[in-house]
Amino acid sequence: MAKAKRGDVVNVHYKGTLDDGSVFDSSEGSDPIEFTIGNGDVLVGFEEAIIGMNPGETKRERMKPERAYGVHKDDLVFTIDRDQLPKGTKVQVGDSLEIGFADGGNAAVQVAKVAARSVTLDANHPLAGKTLTFDLTLVSIE
């Protein structure tokens, strides 16, 4: 039986949990995800965990932040004046916003803190800095 290797197109069922046991993502109840190992379509640690697996095999893989969504970077947390938000915008901690830049680019940010005159935004991925555990099943190799 062939083992998964770089360049293979694979179909994988997964369940991702945090250290407290809460599920942050899962393919349960839907089709498995399909990706090519080595293309960078999924987390580095996720790809590495699939390499060497046989179809039908299941494993649990714990990923430190460096192999998942990266470490939390303090320089991606910044504060803006409330008047920089569109007039009438109401925000709460945890809200997701999209901000635009002068060069035409944009980025997703989360509201980290709300004060009377300012809003602190965090451009880190919401799972940055977290250790993740994935239950993986290699469904097939194409």
C-alpha positions as CSV (number, residue, x, y, z in Angstrom):
1,M,0.0,0.0,0.0
2,A,1.3,3.4,-0.9
3,K,2.2,5.9,1.8
4,A,1.4,9.6,1.4
5,K,4.4,11.7,0.1
6,R,5.1,15.2,-1.2
7,G,3.3,15.8,-4.5
8,D,0.4,13.4,-3.7
9,V,-3.2,14.7,-3.8
10,V,-4.8,13.4,-0.6
11,N,-8.3,13.5,1.0
12,V,-8.2,13.9,4.8
13,H,-10.9,14.0,7.5
14,Y,-9.8,15.9,10.6
15,K,-10.9,17.4,13.9
16,G,-8.9,20.2,15.4
17,T,-9.0,20.9,19.2
18,L,-7.4,23.4,21.6
19,D,-5.8,22.3,24.9
20,D,-9.1,22.8,26.7
21,G,-10.7,20.2,24.4
22,S,-12.8,22.7,22.5
23,V,-13.2,22.0,18.8
24,F,-12.1,24.9,16.5
25,D,-12.6,23.1,13.2
26,S,-13.7,19.8,11.8
27,S,-14.6,18.0,8.6
28,E,-17.2,15.9,10.5
29,G,-20.5,15.9,8.6
30,S,-18.9,17.0,5.3
31,D,-16.5,15.8,2.7
32,P,-12.8,15.3,3.6
33,I,-10.5,18.1,2.6
34,E,-8.4,17.6,-0.5
35,F,-5.0,19.1,-1.0
36,T,-1.6,18.4,-2.6
37,I,1.1,17.7,0.0
38,G,3.8,20.3,-0.4
39,N,1.7,23.0,-2.0
40,G,1.3,24.9,1.3
41,D,-2.5,24.8,1.1
42,V,-2.8,23.6,4.7
43,L,-0.7,24.2,7.9
44,V,2.9,23.0,7.7
45,G,2.3,20.7,10.7
46,F,-0.8,19.3,9.1
47,E,1.0,18.4,5.9
48,E,4.0,16.9,7.7
49,A,1.6,14.7,9.8
50,I,0.0,13.2,6.7
51,I,3.4,12.2,5.1
52,G,4.0,8.5,5.6
53,M,0.4,7.7,6.4
54,N,-1.5,4.9,4.6
55,P,-5.1,5.3,3.4
56,G,-7.5,4.4,6.2
57,E,-4.9,5.2,8.9
58,T,-5.8,7.5,11.8
59,K,-3.5,9.5,14.0
60,R,-3.4,12.3,16.6
61,E,-0.9,15.1,16.0
62,R,-0.1,17.9,18.5
63,M,1.3,21.0,16.8
64,K,3.2,23.8,18.5
65,P,2.4,27.3,17.2
66,E,5.5,27.3,15.0
67,R,4.0,24.4,13.0
68,A,0.5,25.8,13.0
69,Y,-0.6,29.4,12.8
70,G,2.7,30.8,14.2
71,V,3.6,32.6,17.4
72,H,1.6,35.6,18.5
73,K,3.4,38.7,17.4
74,D,3.0,41.8,19.5
75,D,3.9,44.1,16.6
76,L,0.7,43.0,14.9
77,V,-1.4,44.5,17.7
78,F,-2.1,48.3,17.4
79,T,-4.4,51.0,18.6
80,I,-6.4,53.4,16.4
81,D,-8.5,56.4,17.3
82,R,-12.3,55.5,17.2
83,D,-12.8,58.3,14.7
84,Q,-10.8,56.2,12.2
85,L,-13.7,53.8,12.0
86,P,-16.6,54.6,9.8
87,K,-19.1,56.9,11.5
88,G,-21.6,55.0,13.6
89,T,-19.6,51.8,13.7
90,K,-20.1,49.8,16.9
91,V,-17.5,47.3,17.8
92,Q,-17.0,44.8,20.6
93,V,-14.1,42.7,21.7
94,G,-13.8,39.7,19.5
95,D,-15.4,41.3,16.4
96,S,-13.6,40.7,13.1
97,L,-13.0,43.7,10.8
98,E,-11.3,44.3,7.5
99,I,-9.0,47.3,7.3
100,G,-7.7,48.9,4.2
101,F,-4.2,50.3,3.5
102,A,-3.1,53.2,1.4
103,D,-1.5,50.8,-1.1
104,G,-4.9,49.3,-1.8
105,G,-4.3,46.1,0.2
106,N,-6.4,45.0,3.2
107,A,-6.1,42.7,6.2
108,A,-8.4,40.9,8.6
109,V,-8.1,42.0,12.2
110,Q,-9.9,41.2,15.5
111,V,-11.0,43.8,18.0
112,A,-8.9,43.2,21.1
113,K,-9.9,46.1,23.3
114,V,-12.4,48.9,23.1
115,A,-12.0,52.2,25.0
116,A,-13.9,55.4,24.9
117,R,-11.6,57.1,22.4
118,S,-9.6,54.2,20.9
119,V,-9.9,50.6,19.6
120,T,-7.0,48.0,19.8
121,L,-6.8,45.7,16.9
122,D,-5.0,42.4,16.5
123,A,-3.8,41.3,13.0
124,N,-2.6,37.9,14.3
125,H,-4.5,34.9,13.2
126,P,-7.0,34.1,16.1
127,L,-5.2,30.7,16.6
128,A,-1.7,32.3,16.6
129,G,0.3,31.3,19.7
130,K,-1.9,28.3,20.4
131,T,-0.9,24.6,20.4
132,L,-3.3,22.6,18.3
133,T,-4.2,19.0,18.3
134,F,-5.6,17.3,15.2
135,D,-7.2,13.9,14.9
136,L,-6.4,12.9,11.3
137,T,-7.7,10.1,9.0
138,L,-6.1,9.7,5.6
139,V,-9.1,8.8,3.5
140,S,-7.3,8.4,0.1
141,I,-4.3,9.2,-2.0
142,E,-5.1,10.1,-5.6
